[in-house]
Amino acid sequence: MQKLVHQVPELKQRIESPKTLHYAQSMDINKPFGREEMDVRYGGLLARIDTARHRLAE
């Protein structure tokens, strides 16, 4: 399990890339309208990853 705990930072970093691309595309197409839904989805995903890291470290 400790091996998995050490992979979490890389996973979070890999999520930041599409998050940034989605943000740029959203701002080009829709401006800020509807952006909050993607914020909630990415925020929830990152929160679940943090929870998994804590559970794996136990």
DOBA-953200 format. One record per residue: residue number from 1; x, y, z of N, C-alpha, C in turn; residue in three letters; chain. Coordinates in steps of 0.2 Angstrom, whole numbers, always signed. Layout:
N
<NUM; <X; Y; Z>; <X; Y; Z>; <X; Y; Z>; 'ALA'; 'A'>
...
***
This chain:
58
<1; <+4; -6; +0>; <+0; +0; +0>; <+4; +6; +0>; 'MET'; 'A'>
<2; <+10; +6; +3>; <+14; +12; +3>; <+17; +14; -4>; 'GLN'; 'A'>
<3; <+17; +9; -8>; <+19; +11; -15>; <+14; +15; -18>; 'LYS'; 'A'>
<4; <+8; +13; -17>; <+2; +17; -20>; <+2; +24; -17>; 'LEU'; 'A'>
<5; <+3; +25; -11>; <+3; +32; -8>; <+8; +36; -11>; 'VAL'; 'A'>
<6; <+14; +34; -13>; <+19; +38; -17>; <+17; +39; -24>; 'HIS'; 'A'>
<7; <+12; +36; -27>; <+10; +38; -33>; <+5; +43; -34>; 'GLN'; 'A'>
<8; <+2; +45; -28>; <-4; +50; -28>; <-1; +57; -30>; 'VAL'; 'A'>
<9; <+4; +59; -28>; <+6; +66; -31>; <+7; +66; -39>; 'PRO'; 'A'>
<10; <+9; +60; -42>; <+9; +60; -49>; <+2; +60; -52>; 'GLU'; 'A'>
<11; <-2; +56; -49>; <-9; +56; -51>; <-12; +63; -51>; 'LEU'; 'A'>
<12; <-11; +67; -45>; <-14; +73; -45>; <-11; +78; -50>; 'LYS'; 'A'>
<13; <-5; +77; -52>; <-2; +81; -57>; <-4; +80; -64>; 'GLN'; 'A'>
<14; <-6; +73; -65>; <-9; +71; -71>; <-16; +74; -72>; 'ARG'; 'A'>
<15; <-19; +75; -67>; <-26; +78; -67>; <-26; +85; -69>; 'ILE'; 'A'>
<16; <-21; +89; -66>; <-20; +96; -67>; <-20; +98; -75>; 'GLU'; 'A'>
<17; <-16; +94; -79>; <-16; +95; -86>; <-22; +96; -90>; 'SER'; 'A'>
<18; <-27; +91; -89>; <-33; +92; -93>; <-37; +97; -89>; 'PRO'; 'A'>
<19; <-36; +98; -83>; <-40; +103; -80>; <-39; +110; -83>; 'LYS'; 'A'>
<20; <-32; +111; -84>; <-30; +117; -87>; <-32; +118; -94>; 'THR'; 'A'>
<21; <-32; +113; -98>; <-34; +113; -104>; <-42; +114; -105>; 'LEU'; 'A'>
<22; <-46; +111; -100>; <-53; +112; -100>; <-55; +119; -99>; 'HIS'; 'A'>
<23; <-51; +122; -94>; <-52; +129; -92>; <-51; +134; -98>; 'TYR'; 'A'>
<24; <-45; +133; -101>; <-44; +137; -107>; <-49; +136; -113>; 'ALA'; 'A'>
<25; <-51; +130; -114>; <-56; +129; -119>; <-63; +132; -117>; 'GLN'; 'A'>
<26; <-64; +131; -111>; <-71; +134; -108>; <-71; +142; -109>; 'SER'; 'A'>
<27; <-65; +145; -107>; <-65; +152; -107>; <-65; +155; -114>; 'MET'; 'A'>
<28; <-63; +151; -119>; <-63; +153; -126>; <-70; +152; -129>; 'ASP'; 'A'>
<29; <-73; +147; -127>; <-80; +145; -130>; <-86; +149; -126>; 'ILE'; 'A'>
<30; <-86; +147; -119>; <-92; +149; -115>; <-90; +155; -111>; 'ASN'; 'A'>
<31; <-84; +158; -111>; <-82; +162; -106>; <-83; +159; -99>; 'LYS'; 'A'>
<32; <-85; +163; -94>; <-86; +160; -87>; <-92; +156; -86>; 'PRO'; 'A'>
<33; <-97; +156; -91>; <-103; +153; -90>; <-103; +145; -90>; 'PHE'; 'A'>
<34; <-105; +142; -84>; <-105; +135; -84>; <-98; +132; -81>; 'GLY'; 'A'>
<35; <-93; +136; -80>; <-87; +134; -78>; <-87; +131; -71>; 'ARG'; 'A'>
<36; <-92; +133; -67>; <-92; +131; -60>; <-94; +123; -59>; 'GLU'; 'A'>
<37; <-97; +120; -64>; <-98; +113; -64>; <-92; +109; -65>; 'GLU'; 'A'>
<38; <-88; +111; -70>; <-81; +108; -70>; <-77; +109; -64>; 'MET'; 'A'>
<39; <-77; +115; -61>; <-74; +116; -55>; <-76; +111; -49>; 'ASP'; 'A'>
<40; <-82; +110; -49>; <-85; +105; -44>; <-82; +98; -46>; 'VAL'; 'A'>
<41; <-82; +96; -52>; <-80; +89; -54>; <-73; +88; -53>; 'ARG'; 'A'>
<42; <-69; +93; -55>; <-62; +92; -54>; <-60; +93; -46>; 'TYR'; 'A'>
<43; <-63; +97; -43>; <-62; +98; -35>; <-64; +91; -32>; 'GLY'; 'A'>
<44; <-70; +88; -34>; <-72; +82; -31>; <-67; +77; -32>; 'GLY'; 'A'>
<45; <-65; +76; -38>; <-60; +71; -40>; <-53; +72; -36>; 'LEU'; 'A'>
<46; <-51; +78; -35>; <-45; +79; -31>; <-46; +78; -24>; 'LEU'; 'A'>
<47; <-52; +79; -21>; <-53; +78; -14>; <-54; +70; -13>; 'ALA'; 'A'>
<48; <-57; +66; -18>; <-57; +59; -18>; <-50; +56; -18>; 'ARG'; 'A'>
<49; <-45; +59; -22>; <-38; +56; -22>; <-35; +58; -15>; 'ILE'; 'A'>
<50; <-36; +64; -12>; <-33; +65; -6>; <-36; +60; +0>; 'ASP'; 'A'>
<51; <-42; +58; -1>; <-45; +54; +4>; <-42; +47; +3>; 'THR'; 'A'>
<52; <-41; +45; -3>; <-38; +38; -5>; <-31; +38; -2>; 'ALA'; 'A'>
<53; <-27; +44; -3>; <-21; +44; +0>; <-20; +43; +7>; 'ARG'; 'A'>
<54; <-25; +46; +11>; <-25; +46; +18>; <-27; +38; +20>; 'HIS'; 'A'>
<55; <-32; +35; +17>; <-34; +29; +18>; <-28; +24; +17>; 'ARG'; 'A'>
<56; <-25; +25; +12>; <-19; +20; +10>; <-13; +21; +15>; 'LEU'; 'A'>
<57; <-13; +27; +18>; <-7; +28; +23>; <-9; +25; +29>; 'ALA'; 'A'>
<58; <-15; +23; +31>; <-17; +21; +37>; <-14; +14; +39>; 'GLU'; 'A'>
***
